[in-house]
Amino acid sequence: MNHTHAAPLHAAPTIASLDAIRAQFPALARREGDVPVAYFDGPGGTQVPRAVVDAMTYYLLHHNANTHWAYPTSVETDALLAQARATLADFLGASADEIAFGSNMTTLLFHIARAIGRQLQPGDEIIVTELDHHANVAPWQALARERGVVLKWLPLDLTTFRHEAGALTRLLSPRTKVVAIGAASNMLGTISDVAALVAEARAAGALTVVDAVHYAPHALVDAAALDADFVLCSAYKFYGPHVGVVYGRASTVASLDVPRLEPAPDWVPECLETGTQNHEGIVGAAAAVEFLASLSGDAGAPRRERLAQAMAGLHERGEALLQQLWDGLQAIDGVTVYGPPPGTPRTPTVSFRVHGVPSEDVSRALAPRGLYVSHGDFYASTIARRLGVSDEGLVRAGCACYTSADEVQRLVSSVADVVRGAR
């Protein structure tokens, strides 16, 4: 997980056509009047292919039960959850016994942070970053209040829209116990050199926690190579249901005093899973990974290889859409685009401001045109403050596997219309 997305691109990867991909998403049939809807809200949650819904429905109709009992549907549920761990392990480059599930990434991380906090002493230090979604900030802020630990901030460089060079070296100290890093910014699209940051933090003796929620839909995570203690993501950002997923290094998880009910599982990884899980959602998360793997042109290859090929192909398409979107918005007088430019490590997510028009008003104006975009600060509140847009927010448009060049052109033209209407 460094300044690349997926496997190196030696040749154009063969993946499913855009038309074949779009045909799998019933949501794309939605219309605003006579206009088909274009979903640019993927960074907040993607649409779901039919195969994912079918897998969840089949589970509920034929296997629905609680776990670890001796009757058939419970045994079948155990088997399906074990299969889902293996599938998500392939997605994250991990082992099945290092994958746990939760209601969402935020809840999982609050749970993990609480367990880590039981080992901390007043004056211990935690480093968070200004580039992050607050799901990887607020749990550590809670420990600062409850445990007296010291929070340090890795600053954002507003000229590069990346972490300030060399800042982590200056912040690390013998008291540093945790370094919490985002792999990619859900507001700016920035992909950080997480591998280098993790290596530096680990060399200083700190636990490392990586928020890969915005990264995982666009790049192939390799938890083993990254060598972090925790890597978290959310299935609803990569065409699945609302379920959180965490890779936890087995030795690290085993060392934690995780809050749990006394009779609940105390083994790794299930000790991270509080209460009865969303079984149908976990099955759906696995189906979302299978959907991504199915986009590969090599049906006979191992799943991890198919995922690498599919993600590389989607990355190429995303780069082209990003360039089109970036150039189109940049050309509009009265629009400011934020984030690192195309051709640098980033995702196909663009946040922008229409001068004199609050972001929510821009979103409302675009919706009747069949263009669904997000607005606000996207829980990346520190970035919004640094950019001076806390009040009006930004408009965010993200390209997903089903996004077309025609949709991007519609968006650019419609933003230009909004600008003209505001004058």
C-alpha positions in Angstrom: 0.0 0.0 0.0 2.4 2.6 -1.2 2.3 5.1 -4.1 0.7 2.6 -6.4 -2.8 1.3 -6.7 -2.8 -2.4 -7.6 -0.3 -4.7 -9.3 2.2 -3.0 -11.7 0.6 -2.4 -15.1 2.8 -4.0 -17.7 0.0 -4.3 -20.2 -3.6 -3.2 -20.3 -5.4 -5.7 -18.1 -8.4 -7.5 -19.6 -11.5 -6.9 -17.6 -15.3 -6.9 -18.2 -16.6 -4.1 -20.4 -18.3 -1.1 -18.9 -21.6 -2.1 -20.4 -21.3 -5.6 -18.9 -20.6 -4.1 -15.5 -23.4 -1.6 -15.6 -25.9 -4.3 -16.5 -25.3 -5.9 -13.1 -26.5 -2.8 -11.2 -30.3 -2.5 -11.0 -30.0 1.0 -9.5 -28.8 2.4 -12.8 -32.3 2.0 -14.1 -33.4 4.9 -11.9 -34.4 8.1 -13.6 -35.0 11.7 -12.7 -37.8 12.5 -15.2 -36.5 11.5 -18.6 -32.8 11.5 -17.4 -31.0 8.4 -16.2 -29.4 8.8 -12.8 -25.6 9.0 -12.6 -24.3 8.1 -9.1 -21.3 10.1 -8.2 -21.8 9.4 -4.5 -19.7 6.3 -4.4 -17.2 7.6 -1.8 -20.0 7.7 0.6 -21.4 4.4 -0.5 -21.6 2.6 -3.8 -24.5 0.9 -5.5 -24.9 -2.8 -5.2 -24.8 -5.5 -8.0 -27.6 -8.0 -8.2 -25.3 -10.9 -7.2 -24.7 -9.4 -3.8 -28.4 -8.9 -3.1 -29.1 -12.5 -4.3 -26.4 -13.9 -2.0 -27.9 -12.0 1.0 -31.4 -13.0 0.1 -30.5 -16.7 -0.3 -28.8 -16.7 3.1 -31.8 -15.3 4.8 -34.2 -17.6 3.1 -32.3 -20.9 3.4 -29.6 -20.6 6.1 -30.6 -18.0 8.6 -29.5 -18.9 12.1 -27.2 -18.0 15.0 -23.7 -19.5 15.2 -21.9 -22.4 16.9 -24.9 -24.7 17.5 -25.3 -28.3 16.3 -28.3 -28.1 14.0 -28.0 -27.7 10.2 -28.7 -24.0 9.6 -26.3 -23.0 12.4 -23.6 -25.3 11.0 -24.3 -23.8 7.5 -24.0 -20.3 8.9 -20.7 -21.1 10.6 -19.4 -22.4 7.2 -20.6 -19.4 5.3 -18.9 -17.0 7.8 -15.7 -19.0 7.6 -15.9 -18.8 3.8 -16.5 -15.0 4.1 -13.4 -14.6 6.2 -11.3 -16.5 3.6 -12.8 -14.3 0.8 -12.1 -11.1 2.6 -8.6 -12.3 3.5 -7.9 -12.6 -0.2 -9.3 -9.1 -0.7 -7.0 -7.7 2.0 -3.9 -9.9 1.4 -4.2 -11.5 4.8 -5.1 -14.8 6.5 -8.7 -15.9 7.2 -7.9 -16.1 11.0 -7.0 -12.4 10.9 -10.4 -11.1 9.5 -13.2 -9.8 11.8 -16.5 -8.1 11.0 -18.5 -5.4 12.7 -21.4 -3.1 12.0 -19.1 -0.5 10.3 -15.5 0.6 10.4 -16.2 3.4 13.0 -17.7 1.0 15.5 -15.0 -1.5 15.0 -12.3 1.1 15.6 -13.9 2.5 18.7 -13.9 -1.1 20.0 -10.3 -1.7 19.1 -9.2 1.7 20.5 -10.9 1.0 23.8 -9.0 -2.3 24.0 -5.7 -0.6 23.2 -6.5 2.2 25.7 -6.6 -0.3 28.5 -2.8 -0.7 28.1 -2.0 3.0 27.9 -0.8 5.3 30.7 -1.2 9.1 31.1 1.4 10.8 29.0 1.6 8.1 26.4 1.3 9.5 22.9 -0.9 8.8 19.9 -0.3 10.3 16.4 -3.3 11.0 14.1 -3.3 12.9 10.9 -5.1 16.0 9.6 -5.8 14.2 6.3 -8.0 11.6 7.9 -11.7 10.9 8.2 -12.6 11.4 11.8 -13.4 7.7 12.3 -9.6 7.4 12.7 -9.4 10.4 14.9 -12.4 10.4 17.3 -11.6 7.0 19.0 -8.1 8.4 19.8 -9.5 11.7 21.0 -11.7 9.7 23.4 -8.6 8.0 24.8 -7.0 11.4 25.3 -10.0 12.5 27.4 -10.4 9.2 29.3 -6.8 8.0 29.7 -4.8 11.2 29.7 -2.8 10.2 26.6 -1.4 13.0 24.4 -2.7 13.4 20.9 -0.2 14.6 18.2 -1.3 15.7 14.7 0.6 14.8 11.5 0.0 18.1 9.5 -1.5 18.5 6.1 0.6 20.4 3.5 -2.0 22.6 1.7 0.3 23.0 -1.4 0.6 19.2 -2.1 -2.6 18.0 -0.3 -0.4 15.3 1.4 1.2 14.8 4.8 3.9 17.3 5.5 7.2 15.7 4.5 9.3 14.6 7.4 6.7 15.5 10.0 6.2 11.9 11.3 9.9 11.7 12.1 9.7 14.9 14.2 6.5 13.7 16.0 7.6 10.2 17.0 9.1 9.8 20.5 9.7 7.0 23.0 6.2 7.7 24.4 4.5 7.0 21.0 2.2 4.0 21.4 -0.1 4.3 18.3 0.1 5.8 14.9 -3.3 6.1 13.1 -3.1 6.7 9.4 -5.5 7.0 6.5 -4.5 5.2 3.3 -6.5 7.6 1.1 -8.4 10.8 1.8 -12.2 10.5 1.2 -12.3 14.2 0.6 -9.2 15.0 -1.4 -8.5 11.6 -3.0 -4.9 11.7 -1.8 -3.3 8.3 -1.6 -0.6 8.4 1.1 2.7 6.4 1.2 1.3 4.3 4.0 3.9 1.6 3.8 6.7 4.1 4.6 4.8 5.7 7.4 3.9 2.3 8.9 7.5 1.1 8.7 8.7 4.3 10.5 6.1 3.9 13.2 6.8 0.3 13.8 10.5 1.0 14.0 9.7 3.4 16.8 7.7 0.6 18.6 4.2 2.0 17.9 1.1 0.1 17.0 -0.2 1.1 13.6 -3.8 1.4 12.6 -4.7 2.1 8.9 -8.1 3.4 7.7 -8.4 1.9 4.2 -12.1 2.6 3.7 -11.5 5.0 0.8 -8.5 3.1 -0.5 -9.9 -0.4 -0.7 -12.5 0.3 -3.5 -9.8 1.7 -5.8 -6.6 -0.3 -5.0 -5.7 -3.8 -3.9 -4.8 -3.8 -0.2 -1.8 -6.0 0.8 -2.0 -6.2 4.6 0.9 -8.7 4.8 3.2 -6.4 2.8 2.0 -3.3 4.6 2.8 -4.9 8.0 0.3 -2.8 10.0 -1.4 -4.1 13.1 -4.9 -3.2 11.9 -6.3 -2.3 8.5 -10.0 -1.4 8.3 -12.4 -1.0 5.5 -16.2 -1.0 4.8 -18.0 -3.3 2.3 -20.5 -0.7 1.3 -17.7 1.3 -0.3 -16.9 -1.6 -2.6 -20.3 -2.6 -3.9 -21.4 -4.5 -0.8 -23.8 -4.0 2.2 -23.2 -1.9 5.3 -20.7 -4.1 7.1 -17.3 -3.1 8.5 -14.2 -5.4 8.0 -10.9 -5.4 9.9 -7.6 -7.2 9.4 -6.0 -7.5 12.8 -2.5 -9.0 13.2 -3.2 -12.2 15.2 -0.4 -11.6 17.8 -1.6 -8.0 18.4 -5.2 -8.9 18.8 -4.3 -11.7 21.2 -2.4 -9.3 23.3 -5.4 -6.9 23.8 -7.9 -6.9 26.6 -10.9 -6.6 24.3 -14.2 -5.7 26.0 -16.4 -8.8 25.7 -19.1 -10.8 27.4 -17.7 -13.6 29.6 -19.2 -16.5 27.6 -18.4 -14.9 24.2 -15.6 -16.2 22.0 -12.2 -15.3 23.4 -10.2 -16.5 20.4 -8.8 -14.5 17.5 -10.4 -13.1 15.4 -13.9 -13.6 16.9 -12.9 -11.8 20.1 -13.2 -8.6 18.1 -16.8 -9.3 17.2 -19.2 -8.1 19.9 -22.6 -9.8 19.9 -24.4 -11.4 17.1 -23.2 -10.2 13.8 -25.0 -9.2 10.6 -24.6 -12.6 9.0 -26.4 -11.7 5.8 -24.3 -8.6 5.5 -21.1 -10.6 6.0 -22.2 -13.0 3.2 -22.9 -10.0 1.1 -19.5 -8.5 1.7 -18.0 -11.8 0.5 -20.2 -11.6 -2.6 -19.0 -8.1 -3.3 -15.4 -9.4 -3.3 -16.5 -12.2 -5.7 -18.2 -9.6 -7.9 -14.9 -7.7 -8.2 -12.9 -10.8 -8.9 -15.4 -11.8 -11.6 -14.5 -8.7 -13.5 -11.1 -10.2 -14.3 -10.6 -11.7 -17.8 -9.0 -14.9 -16.3 -11.8 -16.9 -14.7 -9.5 -19.8 -13.9 -6.9 -17.8 -11.9 -6.8 -17.8 -8.0 -9.1 -15.2 -6.5 -6.3 -12.9 -5.3 -4.9 -12.8 -8.9 -8.3 -12.1 -10.4 -8.7 -9.3 -7.9 -5.4 -7.8 -8.8 -6.2 -7.9 -12.5 -9.7 -6.4 -12.0 -8.5 -3.7 -9.7 -5.7 -2.8 -12.1 -8.2 -2.5 -15.0 -10.6 -0.5 -12.9 -7.7 1.8 -11.9 -6.9 2.5 -15.6 -10.5 3.4 -16.3 -10.7 5.5 -13.2 -7.6 7.4 -14.1 -9.1 8.4 -17.5 -12.4 9.5 -15.8 -10.5 11.4 -13.2 -8.5 13.3 -15.9 -11.7 14.2 -17.7 -13.5 15.3 -14.6 -10.5 17.3 -13.3 -9.9 19.1 -16.6 -13.6 19.8 -17.1 -14.1 21.4 -13.6 -10.8 23.3 -13.7 -11.9 24.9 -17.0 -15.0 26.4 -15.3 -14.5 30.0 -14.1 -15.9 30.1 -10.6 -15.0 26.6 -9.6 -12.1 25.6 -7.4 -10.9 22.0 -7.3 -9.0 20.6 -4.3 -6.6 17.7 -4.0 -3.5 16.4 -5.8 -3.7 16.4 -9.6 -4.2 13.4 -11.9 -1.1 11.5 -12.6 -0.1 11.5 -8.9 -1.1 8.8 -6.3 -4.8 9.5 -5.8 -8.3 8.0 -6.2 -10.9 9.1 -8.9 -12.6 11.3 -6.3 -12.8 15.0 -6.8 -14.0 17.7 -4.3 -14.7 21.2 -5.5 -16.4 24.5 -4.6 -18.7 26.6 -6.7 -17.9 30.2 -5.5 -20.8 31.8 -3.8 -23.0 28.7 -3.7 -23.1 26.4 -0.6 -22.3 22.8 -1.4 -25.7 21.6 -0.4 -27.3 24.0 -2.9 -25.1 22.7 -5.6 -26.1 19.1 -4.8 -29.8 20.1 -4.8 -29.4 21.8 -8.2 -27.7 18.8 -9.8 -30.2 16.1 -8.5 -33.1 16.9 -10.9 -30.5 16.6 -13.7 -30.0 13.0 -12.6 -26.6 13.7 -11.0 -26.2 12.5 -7.4 -23.2 14.1 -5.7 -22.3 14.4 -2.0 -21.9 17.7 -0.1 -20.4 18.8 3.2 -17.2 17.8 5.0 -17.7 14.0 4.7 -16.5 13.6 8.3 -13.1 14.9 7.2 -13.7 17.9 9.4 -10.0 18.8 10.0 -9.4 19.1 6.3 -12.5 21.3 5.9 -11.2 23.6 8.6 -7.7 23.8 7.1 -9.3 24.6 3.7 -11.6 27.2 5.3 -14.8 25.5 4.0 -16.3 24.3 7.3 -19.4 26.4 6.8 -20.3 25.9 3.1 -18.6 22.5 2.6 -17.4 21.0 -0.6 -19.1 19.1 -3.4 -17.7 15.6 -3.9 -17.9 13.5 -7.1 -16.5 10.0 -7.1 -16.1 7.7 -10.0 -17.0 4.0 -9.5 -16.7 0.9 -11.6 -20.1 1.8 -13.3 -19.2 5.4 -14.1 -19.1 6.4 -17.8 -17.4 9.2 -19.6 -20.8 10.4 -20.8 -21.9 10.8 -17.1 -18.7 12.8 -16.3 -19.4 15.1 -19.2 -23.0 15.6 -18.0 -21.7 16.5 -14.6 -19.2 19.0 -15.9 -21.7 20.7 -18.2 -24.3 20.9 -15.4 -21.8 22.4 -12.9 -21.1 25.0 -15.5 -24.8 25.7 -15.7 -25.0 26.1 -11.9 -22.2 28.6 -12.1 -23.9 30.6 -14.8 -27.1 30.5 -12.8 -25.4 31.9 -9.7 -24.1 35.0 -11.5 
